[in-house]
Amino acid sequence: MDIDEARTRFAVLRTKDSTVPTEELDAIWAALPTVRVEEILGEWRGGEFDTGHPLNGFLQKAGWYGKTFVSAADAKPLIVRGEDGTLYSDTELGKGEASLWMIVFRGESTATMVYDGQPVFDHFKAVDERTLMGIMNRKGTGADGPFYYFHLDRV
């Protein structure tokens, strides 16, 4: 799959209301370019791909809005919208906040968010200059997952 086909398939899959096959997401991931930490700083609005992962639907119920990357040392993985409409970093749900590192995942070094209070890594690749694809990986997950697949749009 080339980059143009990956972008087209990504756009189609992110709008699907039914389960998305992880094999298709993995093929898209493989075609996308890696990103550096400094390229992803800023505020991002999030969404998920329904793959049947145990986390699917959980973050939406918690009011998940997205992520904010202030600097490499200051990343907020779970920006949620409170009942009053205010956005805030839910450090209780996220068990702290996070930092950004360049980490090798699937043989490529790419920007990765490392959670402070739990063994979780969010790896990122660029769909385009305003969109990221993410794969959440955690300690105990094998090489084939199950992974949690999501997307972020620059605010």
N, C-alpha and C positions, 0 to 999 in steps of 0.2 A: 504494500500500500504506500503510495507517495503522499506528500504533505497535503496536496490539494484534495485528494480523496479522503484523507484523514479528517480534514476540516469539514468537509461536506458530511461525512458520516457522523461526526461529533454533533453538528448542528441538528441533524435528524434525531439522533438518539437522546439528546437532552430534552426534547419535547415529547418523548414517548410516555404514555400513561401506563404502559405494560412493562413487564420485566425485560431488562436489557441483558443480553448474554455477555458474561465477563470476557469471553474469547474475543468478541468484537471490540470491547473497550481496550483490551490488551494490544490488539493490532493497531488501534488508533494511537495508543501510548507509544508504541515502538516507533511510529512514524513522526512523532512530534519532536521539536527541538528542546533541549534542556534549557534551563534558565539559571541565572546567577542571582544571588541574594539581593544585590542592589537593584536589579531589574524589577523586583516584585514588591518593593516597599510601597506602602499606601493602604487604602481601604478597599476591601473586596466584598461583594455580595455573593452569597453562596447558594448552591443547590446540589442535589444528589442524583445519582443514577440508581434506579431501583434494580438491584441485582439479586434481591433475596437475602442480602446480608442482614444479620441481626440488628444492626444500627439503622437500617432503612426505616424512615418515619420517626425515629426517636428524636433526632435533633429538631425536626420541624415542630413536633409537639412541645419541645422545650423553648420554642421561640427563636431558634437559631436564625441570625441574619447573615453572618459572614465572618470574616477574619480581618484583623488590622495588623499590619507589619510596620511598626514605627521605625525600628532599626534591627540590626542583626541580633542584638541583645534584648530586644523588647518586642515580642510578638504576642498577639492576643488571639488565641485560637477559636474562642467561642464568644463572639459578639452576639448578644441576644437582644430582642426587643421586649422590654418590660410591659406589664399590663397598662402602664400609663403612656406607652409609646416611646419611652426613652431607650436609647441603645446603650448597653454597658457590657463590659467584659465579665462573663460569669465564671469567676475563678473557683467557685464551689463545684460546678458541673465539670469544669476542665481540670480540677485538682491543681490549680495554679495557672500560670501562663506558659510562655514558651520562648524559645530562641530559634534563630535561623542559622543553618549550617549548609555547607556544600558536602553532600554525602553520596556515596556510590550506591545506587539501587538499580538492579538489573543491568549491571555493567556500565552504567553511565553516572557521572557526577552531576547532580542537579540540586537546586535549592530545596532544602528540606526543613520543615518545622519540627523541632524536638520539644515535646511537652516536658514541663518542669516536674510534674508530680505523678506521672505515669509513663510506662514504657511504650509510648506511641510516637510514630513518625508520620508526618504528612509530606509526601514527595510531590514536587510540582514540575510540570512541563507547559510550554507555551502553545496554545492553539493559535493565537494571534497576539497583537500588542495589547489587547484589552481583556483577554480570556485565558485562564489557566485550567488545566486538567489536574486533578489531584488524586493520589492513591494513598489511603491511610493504611499503614502497616504497623503492627504491634508485636512486641516480644511474644513468642509462642506461636506466631503465625508461620506456617511453612512457606517454602519458596513459591508455592502455587496458591497461597491465600488460605482462607478467604480474605480478600481485601475489601475495603470500603471505597467506592469510587465517587468522586464529586467534581464539581466545577465551580470556578470563581470568576466573577466579572468585576473589572475595575470600576469603582464608584466615581 
